[in-house]
């Protein structure tokens, strides 16, 4: 089939399509007409001849006009500064002094408070130290009293042992007394002599213990345990040391030197019993 048999209405499509095409064509023609009209109106169809140009020629320049004199304006007088009001100034000074006084008072108050706190702290520390010292002194006194009691008991025991040994050596009864009846004068004298000798030996033993304690208290030695060190000490009735001799040393030379230094620092020992001018003692270190 070919297009030779188609009618003109078949080319344009339906009726509605043909109406839309016609409307679009009419709108386009109208827009073009408006544009042409605007161009025609905007053209200036009136023409005016140009005006002639005139020029003047001068043989010389005209004299210059003097410049106008400018009168300087009078210098502005400085405006005096307003003087401060004395009352206001006094009030400001008083306020500043008051503020300064308040600040100083506050600072003094803080300083006083800190000083009071420090004083209370120091007082509490001193009281605590005093209490600790008192407790240490009390413990030391109790220890010394205990040691003294032990020494007295040991001296009494040694005295009793010496008395019994002396009576046994004499062949006497240990319970005999110097005034016992039925005994001759020799027996009484022997018993009395044994008692006196035992008492004297007990006093000497107690005094020697005091001498050893006095020496040990000054020995500065922190080493191991040592063996015995034997010393011979000569002294006056007042207890003043006149001679020190080391008979045998211990197994520690450091301990021996410490003991000798301690004796050199002691100028006077406890007063010896009557008749005692020389003693031989053994010292040792025990941890």
KOLVO-366147 format. One record per residue (C-alpha): residue in three letters; residue number from 1; x, y, z. Coordinates in pm, whole numbers, m for minus. Layout:
! KOLVO-366147
(pt "ALA", NUM, (X, Y, Z))
...
This chain:
! KOLVO-366147
(pt "UNK", 1, (0, 0, 0))
(pt "UNK", 2, (128, 354, m86))
(pt "UNK", 3, (42, 709, 25))
(pt "UNK", 4, (m97, 795, m315))
(pt "UNK", 5, (m445, 714, m201))
(pt "UNK", 6, (m440, 928, 125))
(pt "UNK", 7, (m662, 1241, 157))
(pt "UNK", 8, (m539, 1587, 291))
(pt "UNK", 9, (m732, 1541, 620))
(pt "UNK", 10, (m536, 1225, 680))
(pt "UNK", 11, (m208, 1420, 673))
(pt "UNK", 12, (m319, 1676, 938))
(pt "UNK", 13, (m442, 1416, 1184))
(pt "UNK", 14, (m760, 1448, 1383))
(pt "UNK", 15, (m977, 1755, 1415))
(pt "UNK", 16, (m848, 1852, 1760))
(pt "UNK", 17, (m491, 1832, 1639))
(pt "UNK", 18, (m569, 2059, 1348))
(pt "UNK", 19, (m728, 2317, 1584))
(pt "UNK", 20, (m421, 2317, 1812))
(pt "UNK", 21, (m193, 2373, 1513))
(pt "UNK", 22, (m399, 2667, 1392))
(pt "UNK", 23, (m396, 2831, 1734))
(pt "UNK", 24, (m19, 2797, 1761))
(pt "UNK", 25, (28, 2946, 1416))
(pt "UNK", 26, (m194, 3245, 1502))
(pt "UNK", 27, (m3, 3310, 1827))
(pt "UNK", 28, (329, 3307, 1642))
(pt "UNK", 29, (207, 3555, 1381))
(pt "UNK", 30, (77, 3787, 1653))
(pt "UNK", 31, (411, 3789, 1838))
(pt "UNK", 32, (599, 3875, 1520))
(pt "UNK", 33, (365, 4165, 1446))
(pt "UNK", 34, (418, 4311, 1793))
(pt "UNK", 35, (796, 4299, 1747))
(pt "UNK", 36, (778, 4478, 1411))
(pt "UNK", 37, (556, 4749, 1558))
(pt "UNK", 38, (799, 4807, 1847))
(pt "UNK", 39, (1089, 4850, 1608))
(pt "UNK", 40, (902, 5102, 1398))
(pt "UNK", 41, (801, 5310, 1700))
(pt "UNK", 42, (1152, 5318, 1847))
(pt "UNK", 43, (1309, 5476, 1537))
(pt "UNK", 44, (1364, 5856, 1543))
(pt "UNK", 45, (1225, 5978, 1215))
(pt "UNK", 46, (1299, 6350, 1281))
(pt "UNK", 47, (1643, 6486, 1170))
(pt "UNK", 48, (1796, 6818, 1295))
(pt "UNK", 49, (2084, 7012, 1133))
(pt "UNK", 50, (2406, 7034, 1346))
(pt "UNK", 51, (2485, 7373, 1503))
(pt "UNK", 52, (2801, 7562, 1385))
(pt "UNK", 53, (3106, 7570, 1617))
(pt "UNK", 54, (3258, 7910, 1701))
(pt "UNK", 55, (3614, 7973, 1833))
(pt "UNK", 56, (3781, 8293, 1966))
(pt "UNK", 57, (4147, 8372, 1904))
(pt "UNK", 58, (4351, 8581, 2152))
(pt "UNK", 59, (4676, 8757, 2079))
(pt "UNK", 60, (4779, 8739, 2446))
(pt "UNK", 61, (4650, 8589, 2763))
(pt "UNK", 62, (4443, 8808, 2995))
(pt "UNK", 63, (4602, 8904, 3328))
(pt "UNK", 64, (4553, 8659, 3611))
(pt "UNK", 65, (4312, 8750, 3880))
(pt "UNK", 66, (4468, 8781, 4224))
(pt "UNK", 67, (4390, 8492, 4452))
(pt "UNK", 68, (4149, 8582, 4728))
(pt "UNK", 69, (4315, 8644, 5064))
(pt "UNK", 70, (4228, 8401, 5325))
(pt "UNK", 71, (4205, 8555, 5667))
(pt "UNK", 72, (4331, 8307, 5925))
(pt "UNK", 73, (4085, 8234, 6191))
(pt "UNK", 74, (4172, 8335, 6538))
(pt "UNK", 75, (4343, 8058, 6732))
(pt "UNK", 76, (4102, 7877, 6955))
(pt "UNK", 77, (4165, 7948, 7317))
(pt "UNK", 78, (4216, 7632, 7525))
(pt "UNK", 79, (3920, 7541, 7729))
(pt "UNK", 80, (4025, 7533, 8095))
(pt "UNK", 81, (3986, 7197, 8263))
(pt "UNK", 82, (3724, 7191, 8531))
(pt "UNK", 83, (3869, 7195, 8879))
(pt "UNK", 84, (3778, 6893, 9093))
(pt "UNK", 85, (3537, 6953, 9370))
(pt "UNK", 86, (3724, 6943, 9705))
(pt "UNK", 87, (3435, 6766, 9870))
(pt "UNK", 88, (3435, 6493, 9605))
(pt "UNK", 89, (3812, 6460, 9626))
(pt "UNK", 90, (3801, 6433, 10004))
(pt "UNK", 91, (3528, 6171, 9981))
(pt "UNK", 92, (3732, 5966, 9733))
(pt "UNK", 93, (4042, 5986, 9955))
(pt "UNK", 94, (3840, 5882, 10260))
(pt "UNK", 95, (3688, 5589, 10066))
(pt "UNK", 96, (4032, 5475, 9947))
(pt "UNK", 97, (4168, 5493, 10304))
(pt "UNK", 98, (3870, 5298, 10432))
(pt "UNK", 99, (3920, 5025, 10171))
(pt "UNK", 100, (4292, 5006, 10250))
(pt "UNK", 101, (4218, 4984, 10623))
(pt "UNK", 102, (3965, 4705, 10563))
(pt "UNK", 103, (4216, 4512, 10351))
(pt "UNK", 104, (4488, 4552, 10615))
(pt "UNK", 105, (4247, 4443, 10888))
(pt "UNK", 106, (4150, 4138, 10685))
(pt "UNK", 107, (4515, 4051, 10624))
(pt "UNK", 108, (4594, 4093, 10995))
(pt "UNK", 109, (4299, 3872, 11082))
(pt "UNK", 110, (4418, 3600, 10848))
(pt "UNK", 111, (4775, 3630, 10982))
(pt "UNK", 112, (4649, 3611, 11342))
(pt "UNK", 113, (4438, 3308, 11257))
(pt "UNK", 114, (4731, 3129, 11094))
(pt "UNK", 115, (4958, 3219, 11386))
(pt "UNK", 116, (4700, 3085, 11631))
(pt "UNK", 117, (4663, 2762, 11436))
(pt "UNK", 118, (5042, 2724, 11425))
(pt "UNK", 119, (5066, 2795, 11798))
(pt "UNK", 120, (4801, 2535, 11874))
(pt "UNK", 121, (4974, 2284, 11648))
(pt "UNK", 122, (5310, 2349, 11813))
(pt "UNK", 123, (5151, 2322, 12157))
(pt "UNK", 124, (4991, 1990, 12067))
(pt "UNK", 125, (5324, 1863, 11930))
(pt "UNK", 126, (5506, 1971, 12247))
(pt "UNK", 127, (5243, 1807, 12468))
(pt "UNK", 128, (5268, 1488, 12266))
(pt "UNK", 129, (5648, 1494, 12287))
(pt "UNK", 130, (5628, 1559, 12663))
(pt "UNK", 131, (5387, 1268, 12708))
(pt "UNK", 132, (5612, 1039, 12505))
(pt "UNK", 133, (5917, 1152, 12706))
(pt "UNK", 134, (5730, 1101, 13032))
(pt "UNK", 135, (5628, 754, 12921))
(pt "UNK", 136, (5987, 671, 12823))
(pt "UNK", 137, (6121, 809, 13152))
(pt "UNK", 138, (5864, 609, 13345))
(pt "UNK", 139, (5954, 294, 13155))
(pt "UNK", 140, (6324, 361, 13211))
(pt "UNK", 141, (6268, 417, 13585))
(pt "UNK", 142, (6059, 102, 13612))
(pt "UNK", 143, (6327, m90, 13425))
(pt "UNK", 144, (6601, 53, 13648))
(pt "UNK", 145, (6401, m29, 13963))
(pt "UNK", 146, (6342, m380, 13835))
(pt "UNK", 147, (6710, m427, 13759))
(pt "UNK", 148, (6803, m286, 14099))
(pt "UNK", 149, (6564, m524, 14271))
(pt "UNK", 150, (6710, m811, 14072))
(pt "UNK", 151, (7061, m703, 14169))
(pt "UNK", 152, (6963, m677, 14535))
(pt "UNK", 153, (6806, m1021, 14528))
(pt "UNK", 154, (7114, m1161, 14354))
(pt "UNK", 155, (7341, m990, 14611))
(pt "UNK", 156, (7132, m1128, 14897))
(pt "UNK", 157, (7146, m1472, 14743))
(pt "UNK", 158, (7520, m1451, 14698))
(pt "UNK", 159, (7555, m1329, 15058))
(pt "UNK", 160, (7355, m1623, 15187))
(pt "UNK", 161, (7556, m1863, 14976))
(pt "UNK", 162, (7883, m1712, 15097))
(pt "UNK", 163, (7765, m1729, 15459))
(pt "UNK", 164, (7670, m2093, 15426))
(pt "UNK", 165, (7999, m2171, 15250))
(pt "UNK", 166, (8196, m1997, 15523))
(pt "UNK", 167, (8006, m2176, 15799))
(pt "UNK", 168, (8052, m2506, 15621))
(pt "UNK", 169, (8424, m2438, 15592))
(pt "UNK", 170, (8434, m2382, 15969))
(pt "UNK", 171, (8229, m2693, 16031))
(pt "UNK", 172, (7947, m2497, 16189))
(pt "UNK", 173, (7574, m2515, 16156))
(pt "UNK", 174, (7443, m2281, 15887))
(pt "UNK", 175, (7160, m2178, 16119))
(pt "UNK", 176, (7390, m2086, 16405))
(pt "UNK", 177, (7398, m1728, 16535))
(pt "UNK", 178, (7682, m1533, 16691))
(pt "UNK", 179, (7497, m1512, 17025))
(pt "UNK", 180, (7386, m1879, 17032))
(pt "UNK", 181, (7415, m2033, 17378))
(pt "UNK", 182, (7629, m2339, 17435))
(pt "UNK", 183, (7898, m2223, 17193))
(pt "UNK", 184, (8246, m2114, 17293))
(pt "UNK", 185, (8392, m1778, 17211))
(pt "UNK", 186, (8588, m1915, 16916))
(pt "UNK", 187, (8275, m2059, 16757))
(pt "UNK", 188, (8094, m1731, 16807))
(pt "UNK", 189, (8388, m1539, 16665))
(pt "UNK", 190, (8406, m1771, 16366))
(pt "UNK", 191, (8038, m1734, 16290))
(pt "UNK", 192, (8054, m1357, 16333))
(pt "UNK", 193, (8360, m1337, 16110))
(pt "UNK", 194, (8188, m1546, 15845))
(pt "UNK", 195, (7881, m1326, 15857))
(pt "UNK", 196, (8086, m1009, 15836))
(pt "UNK", 197, (8291, m1142, 15547))
(pt "UNK", 198, (7979, m1254, 15364))
(pt "UNK", 199, (7814, m915, 15414))
(pt "UNK", 200, (8127, m738, 15288))
(pt "UNK", 201, (8145, m968, 14984))
(pt "UNK", 202, (7779, m899, 14911))
(pt "UNK", 203, (7833, m522, 14920))
(pt "UNK", 204, (8134, m555, 14692))
(pt "UNK", 205, (7937, m773, 14447))
(pt "UNK", 206, (7654, m520, 14440))
(pt "UNK", 207, (7902, m236, 14384))
(pt "UNK", 208, (8076, m428, 14102))
(pt "UNK", 209, (7738, m476, 13930))
(pt "UNK", 210, (7686, m99, 13945))
(pt "UNK", 211, (8033, m41, 13796))
(pt "UNK", 212, (7960, m280, 13509))
(pt "UNK", 213, (7625, m113, 13443))
(pt "UNK", 214, (7792, 230, 13440))
(pt "UNK", 215, (8049, 112, 13185))
(pt "UNK", 216, (7799, m73, 12965))
(pt "UNK", 217, (7583, 238, 12949))
(pt "UNK", 218, (7863, 425, 12771))
(pt "UNK", 219, (7980, 149, 12534))
(pt "UNK", 220, (7884, 222, 12173))
(pt "UNK", 221, (7894, m114, 11998))
(pt "UNK", 222, (7633, m278, 11774))
(pt "UNK", 223, (7821, m586, 11656))
(pt "UNK", 224, (7775, m956, 11725))
(pt "UNK", 225, (7800, m1123, 12064))
(pt "UNK", 226, (8151, m1135, 12211))
(pt "UNK", 227, (8348, m1337, 12458))
(pt "UNK", 228, (8462, m1200, 12796))
(pt "UNK", 229, (8703, m909, 12819))
(pt "UNK", 230, (8894, m891, 13152))
(pt "UNK", 231, (8990, m552, 13294))
(pt "UNK", 232, (9179, m439, 13602))
(pt "UNK", 233, (9076, m96, 13734))
(pt "UNK", 234, (9252, 100, 14009))
(pt "UNK", 235, (9064, 380, 14180))
(pt "UNK", 236, (9056, 620, 14472))
(pt "UNK", 237, (8816, 600, 14770))
(pt "UNK", 238, (8605, 862, 14593))
(pt "UNK", 239, (8559, 638, 14289))
(pt "UNK", 240, (8796, 832, 14063))
(pt "UNK", 241, (8977, 604, 13816))
(pt "UNK", 242, (9357, 612, 13838))
(pt "UNK", 243, (9456, 320, 13613))
(pt "UNK", 244, (9298, 90, 13353))
(pt "UNK", 245, (9464, m231, 13236))
(pt "UNK", 246, (9328, m481, 12982))
(pt "UNK", 247, (9431, m827, 13098))
(pt "UNK", 248, (9260, m1034, 12830))
(pt "UNK", 249, (9070, m917, 12526))
(pt "UNK", 250, (8749, m1052, 12378))
(pt "UNK", 251, (8714, m1205, 12034))
(pt "UNK", 252, (8624, m857, 11893))
(pt "UNK", 253, (8885, m584, 11877))
(pt "UNK", 254, (8609, m333, 11800))
(pt "UNK", 255, (8426, m421, 12122))
(pt "UNK", 256, (8749, m393, 12326))
(pt "UNK", 257, (8820, m48, 12178))
(pt "UNK", 258, (8462, 64, 12251))
(pt "UNK", 259, (8494, m46, 12615))
(pt "UNK", 260, (8824, 139, 12659))
(pt "UNK", 261, (8676, 456, 12503))
(pt "UNK", 262, (8382, 430, 12743))
(pt "UNK", 263, (8618, 405, 13042))
(pt "UNK", 264, (8815, 706, 12921))
(pt "UNK", 265, (8493, 910, 12914))
(pt "UNK", 266, (8415, 812, 13275))
(pt "UNK", 267, (8593, 1028, 13528))
(pt "UNK", 268, (8436, 878, 13835))
(pt "UNK", 269, (8280, 540, 13920))
(pt "UNK", 270, (8033, 469, 14203))
(pt "UNK", 271, (8200, 509, 14540))
(pt "UNK", 272, (8364, 176, 14633))
(pt "UNK", 273, (8321, m3, 14967))
(pt "UNK", 274, (8580, 65, 15237))
(pt "UNK", 275, (8920, m81, 15159))
(pt "UNK", 276, (8855, m149, 14790))
(pt "UNK", 277, (9120, 13, 14568))
(pt "UNK", 278, (9138, m227, 14276))
(pt "UNK", 279, (8887, m454, 14102))
(pt "UNK", 280, (8900, m708, 13823))
(pt "UNK", 281, (8585, m735, 13610))
(pt "UNK", 282, (8473, m930, 13304))
(pt "UNK", 283, (8263, m760, 13035))
(pt "UNK", 284, (8092, m908, 12732))
(pt "UNK", 285, (7841, m796, 12468))
(pt "UNK", 286, (7506, m968, 12424))
(pt "UNK", 287, (7236, m867, 12175))
